[in-house]
Amino acid sequence: MSRSGGFETTEFRRTFSIETDRLLRRRLAWFASVWGGLGILGILSLVLTALFTDDKLVRDFLFGTQGDWRQVFPPAGLLGWIGIYGTALFVVAVKRNLPTQFLVRLSLLLIVFDGLFALAARIGEVPFHEVFYNLFYFWLAHLIACMVFPWTVRQALIPIAMILPLSFASKMLIEGGNLGGSIASSLWVLLCMTPGVINCGLRQSQRVQKASNRFLHKRYGMLRQELAYARQVHEALFPETKPEGDLRFSYKYEPMRQIGGDYLYAKVTEEDGRESISVALIDVTGHGIPAALTVNRLHGEIDLRFAEQPDIGPGELLRVLNRYIALTLAKHSIFATAVCFKIDSESGEIRYASGGHPPSFIRGIDGTLRELDPTSFVLGACPDADFDPGERTVEFHEGDSLIAYTDGAIEAKSPEGKMLRMDGLRGLLASKPTPGYPGGLGSWSERILTEVTNFRGGLPPEDDTLAIEIYRAVRVDGAAGGSSMTEAADASVAQA
């Protein structure tokens, strides 16, 4: 059993035990007061009958007769029965911290004592002992108890297992019965008590099922709240967009579930009017919470690396990620693809390294596309000594857009089961910008997510999908990025 499964089983058992304790306490108080009260009323009626009438049968039952030692059983049984029920009611009413096991044993003791009382009446040969011959009183008390107490089948069998052997021994040794008759009588009582045991089993099963449903419903609500908070924490790891400046940056993310395994890291540096941006786009194997936990670990590793090496290049960053995944995650069959970029606003170049990630694109000012193919293996597939990030450098002109994504975009399926693939995405990026998505101004990431959703026909995603765009603004007459002249230039080239 897994640790999480064991924890949930233990938690459910604790919750179910608390519910059982409360139910058993209420039912035990009810049974001791109602069933015990009826018995006390019956005994009082017998006492009054014995005191104010000449009924010899009742007197003999209550006080016994001279010369017959067995006649001490009925009055002793009456006194003991009153004492046990009165004590049980007092204990349940006064003691509030009794353990569940004690309450169960107390409920069983009441029924066992009812059986002993029935035996005492039968052994004492009271005038109406025929009623108790087959332990009718014990059968009735046991049946009511099975309908009232939250017993298991094993617990319901305990009073039967204790009373029937005593009944058989009494029949053979004290009452002088024959073997065949004693066996038949015991089997008949056992048969009559079977419905109560079956009822216990059915009610226990239903109670466990209802408790399980309540427990799961409560846990589901708690899990939804925790996932909502986890999503807030997860999304807080993502960078802010950068809508202005020489290098503009935007992205759109749609996890398959509330949280996912796609991740984006961006670090923007501005110094003496010169901008640079470092980006790492990562796609971890798997989905949901396990993938999100992996993303959290990778975020910490990247943050630490940039704190120690602010000028780290994409190739070295990819090597660091591969080493970390190979040493810590690959042994759990967790791998990742990643593409790392570093862009400088003055150099007009993109340095990049891609570890098994789908090809990125540079969409030129004239609408042409250039593909940036992977430069190395999937991260974690080989040890650090054998890993070559294969960093490359490509030109990045003014008006160009760098577009990258995770495989959830190209693996999206239509309602008919057709996959978008690279050709579909390539065709989308090669198309002219639409009025809703003018292009060139950081809108390609949103357009990709929208078109992927339309391609799926509105169906839920089967994988996490993340798309990013880095756009190099056009400068006019040396105007700084973000000026009105730059915006006009952007608008003029957007129709390309």
Summary of the structure (lengths in Angstrom):
residues: 496
radius of gyration: 40.7
end to end distance: 60.6
largest distance: 130.5
contacts: 1597
relative contact order: 0.07
helix: 57%
strand: 16%
